[in-house]
Amino acid sequence: MAVAAVAGAGAAVVGTVQAGKAQRASAGEQRKQQQLQTQMQRRSSIRQAQLQRAQAMSFGQAAGAEGGSGMAGGLSSFGSQFGAASGYSTQMSGLSQNITSLNAKAQQGQNIAQIGGALYGAAGGMGAVKDWWNS
């Protein structure tokens, strides 16, 4: 019984440590996601300003202004926005997969700790360990 109590206590500690590590790592991934979202919003604002500038140039050309750089700028902006959104989506997907994996590890650690704690208690807990130690 004492061996089972010691094994249960050990499993509880290992599970708790594993769960804590995974939860901290998951929190770090969530912070990265938030930073990425903030960067994307900032870039989107800049692109929107660039697009508005390009549209203004395009309207100027339609009104008889010389050159075609406004049209080229507008089209370039659309391509840039598509590329940025695509990269952002890929990064967010990767971070989400990491978070899901880390949450699963945390849950696994919590399950191990719970089983270890139950085994420890069923085997007599500290009393069984004390009796074993003193024998």
C-alpha positions as CSV (number, residue, x, y, z in Angstrom):
1,M,0.0,0.0,0.0
2,A,2.8,2.4,0.8
3,V,4.4,1.9,-2.6
4,A,1.1,2.7,-4.2
5,A,0.8,5.9,-2.1
6,V,4.3,7.0,-3.0
7,A,3.6,6.2,-6.7
8,G,0.4,8.1,-6.5
9,A,2.0,11.1,-4.9
10,G,4.8,11.1,-7.6
11,A,2.2,10.9,-10.4
12,A,0.3,13.8,-8.9
13,V,3.4,15.9,-8.7
14,V,4.6,15.0,-12.3
15,G,1.1,15.7,-13.7
16,T,0.8,19.0,-11.9
17,V,4.2,20.1,-13.2
18,Q,3.4,19.0,-16.7
19,A,0.1,20.8,-16.7
20,G,1.7,24.0,-15.4
21,K,4.3,24.0,-18.1
22,A,1.8,23.4,-20.8
23,Q,-0.5,26.2,-19.5
24,R,2.4,28.7,-19.4
25,A,3.4,27.8,-22.9
26,S,-0.2,28.1,-24.1
27,A,-0.4,31.5,-22.5
28,G,2.7,32.5,-24.4
29,E,1.2,31.4,-27.7
30,Q,-1.9,33.4,-26.9
31,R,0.2,36.5,-26.3
32,K,1.9,35.9,-29.7
33,Q,-1.5,35.7,-31.3
34,Q,-2.6,39.0,-29.7
35,Q,0.6,40.7,-30.9
36,L,0.1,39.4,-34.4
37,Q,-3.5,40.7,-34.4
38,T,-2.3,44.1,-33.3
39,Q,0.4,44.2,-36.0
40,M,-2.1,43.1,-38.6
41,Q,-4.5,45.9,-37.6
42,R,-1.8,48.4,-37.8
43,R,-0.7,47.3,-41.2
44,S,-4.3,47.2,-42.4
45,S,-4.7,50.9,-41.4
46,I,-1.5,51.8,-43.3
47,R,-2.7,49.9,-46.4
48,Q,-6.1,51.5,-46.2
49,A,-4.4,54.9,-46.3
50,Q,-2.3,53.8,-49.2
51,L,-5.3,52.6,-51.1
52,Q,-7.1,55.8,-50.5
53,R,-4.1,57.7,-51.9
54,A,-4.0,55.5,-54.9
55,Q,-7.7,55.9,-55.5
56,A,-7.3,59.7,-55.3
57,M,-4.5,59.5,-57.9
58,S,-6.7,57.4,-60.1
59,F,-9.6,59.8,-59.9
60,G,-7.2,62.5,-60.8
61,Q,-6.1,60.7,-63.9
62,A,-9.7,60.1,-64.9
63,A,-10.2,63.8,-64.6
64,G,-7.4,64.3,-67.2
65,A,-4.2,64.1,-65.2
66,E,-1.1,62.6,-66.9
67,G,0.5,59.3,-66.1
68,G,-0.8,55.9,-64.9
69,S,0.9,55.5,-61.6
70,G,-2.3,55.9,-59.6
71,M,-3.9,52.9,-61.3
72,A,-0.7,50.9,-60.8
73,G,-0.5,51.9,-57.1
74,G,-4.1,50.9,-56.5
75,L,-3.6,47.5,-58.1
76,S,-0.4,47.0,-56.2
77,S,-2.2,47.8,-53.0
78,F,-4.8,45.1,-53.6
79,G,-2.0,42.5,-54.2
80,S,-0.2,43.6,-51.1
81,Q,-3.4,43.3,-49.0
82,F,-4.1,39.8,-50.3
83,G,-0.5,38.7,-49.5
84,A,-0.6,40.1,-46.0
85,A,-4.0,38.6,-45.2
86,S,-2.8,35.2,-46.5
87,G,0.4,35.3,-44.4
88,Y,-1.6,36.4,-41.4
89,S,-4.1,33.6,-41.8
90,T,-1.3,31.1,-42.0
91,Q,0.5,32.4,-38.9
92,M,-2.8,32.5,-36.9
93,S,-3.6,28.9,-37.9
94,G,-0.1,27.7,-36.8
95,L,-0.5,29.5,-33.4
96,S,-4.0,28.0,-32.9
97,Q,-2.6,24.6,-33.6
98,N,0.1,25.2,-31.0
99,I,-2.4,26.4,-28.4
100,T,-4.6,23.4,-29.0
101,S,-1.7,21.0,-28.6
102,L,-0.5,22.8,-25.4
103,N,-4.0,22.8,-23.9
104,A,-4.2,19.0,-24.6
105,K,-0.9,18.5,-22.8
106,A,-2.1,20.6,-19.9
107,Q,-5.3,18.5,-19.7
108,Q,-3.2,15.3,-19.8
109,G,-1.1,16.6,-17.0
110,Q,-4.1,17.5,-14.9
111,N,-5.5,14.0,-15.5
112,I,-2.3,12.3,-14.4
113,A,-2.3,14.5,-11.3
114,Q,-5.9,13.6,-10.5
115,I,-5.3,9.9,-11.0
116,G,-2.1,10.1,-8.9
117,G,-4.0,12.0,-6.1
118,A,-6.8,9.4,-6.1
119,L,-4.2,6.5,-5.9
120,Y,-2.4,8.3,-3.1
121,G,-5.6,8.8,-1.2
122,A,-6.9,5.2,-1.8
123,A,-3.6,3.7,-0.7
124,G,-3.8,5.5,2.7
125,G,-2.0,8.7,1.9
126,M,0.6,10.1,4.2
127,G,-0.2,7.6,6.9
128,A,0.8,4.7,4.7
129,V,3.9,6.4,3.6
130,K,4.9,7.2,7.2
131,D,4.2,3.6,8.3
132,W,6.3,2.3,5.4
133,W,9.1,4.7,6.1
134,N,9.2,3.8,9.8
135,S,9.2,0.0,9.2
